[in-house]
Amino acid sequence: MDYETAEEAAKRWGISVRWVQALCRGRRIPGAKQLGRIWLIPQGAARPADQRFRPHHSKPSFQNTDETNKRNLQKERGPR
């Protein structure tokens, strides 16, 4: 199996070397090995998904929030 260094993977993925090292240390890159101070990553390994953010998370629109607030006020006040 051919390997590339963390520096080479960082250039290919467009992220910092430090972040690649953190991904390796967190066992997020399958097959990555540490040889002394150097991380070896299988050549062609895919960049792991960023788990800092939720994918497809959307905030409610203001219109929906206003309608929900109106309904809640009507429930609290009762029928008129």
N, C-alpha and C positions, 0 to 999 in steps of 0.2 A: 504494500500500500504506500502511495506517495503522500507526503505531508508538506504543508507550508507553515511558515512561522506566523505568529500573531500579527506581526507588522504587515505581512503580505495579505492576510485575511482582512485586516482593517482597511487597507487600501481598496481591496475588491468590494467590500461591503459599504465603504464610505462612512466609517465610524472610527473612533479613536482606538489606539492600541490598548490603552488602559481599559476601555470598555470590553474589548475582545478578551483581555485577560480576566476580567471579572466574570464574563460569560463562561469562560473555561473553568474558573475556580468554582462557579456555581453549578457545574456539570450540566450546562445548557447546550453544549456542543458535543454531540455523540462522537466518541472516538478520539477526543482531544487528550493528549498526554503531555505531562510536564517532564522535561529533561533538564534537570538543574533549574536554572532561572528562565528557561525558554519553553514556551508552550508550542507544541506541534499539533496542528489541526489537519484532519484528512483533507486532501486537496479536493476542491469542488463541494465542500460541505455547505449546506444552506445556512443562511443567517437565521438565528432563532427569532421568533416573534417577540416584539417588545411587550412585556407583561406589565409595564408601568401604566398603561392606559387600557381602558375597556374598549374593545372594538364595537362599532355600531351603537354607541351610547349617545342618545340625543336628548337634549333638554326639551321640556314642554314649551310650546310656543306661548306667547303672552295672551293670545286670543283664547286658547284652551284654558289657561290659568284663570283668566277673568271670568269665563263662563262657569268654571268650577267654583270660584269664590261666590258668584251670584247664587248658585244653587245651594251652597252651604249656608249663606245668609238666609235664604228663604226657608230652609229647614229649621234654622234656629228660631226665626220669628214666628213660624207657623203660618197657617192659612189666614188670609185677610178677608 
